[in-house]
């Protein structure tokens, strides 16, 4: 299984911040399903472990190379802020 990292950049190539983890507050059931895909053990993923690392965050949010270069300020795929908070 390939793991991806979630980087955010505002200055272009070579100027980014690695998102190492997130605190999941919505969509936990879907995140849990995404994280369980490919796991051999059937043990459920704890809420605290859903997005507790760069690879886990990408698995939980279904981020891969298709989202490379995505504008987080306008995207509906992975918005910077949920619409109800803007």
Secondary structure, DSSP 4 states (H G I P E B T S, - for coil): -----EEEESSSTT-EEEE------S-HHHHHHHHHTT-SS-PPPPGGGTTSSHHHHHHHHT--GGGTT--TTT-SSS-SS-GGG-
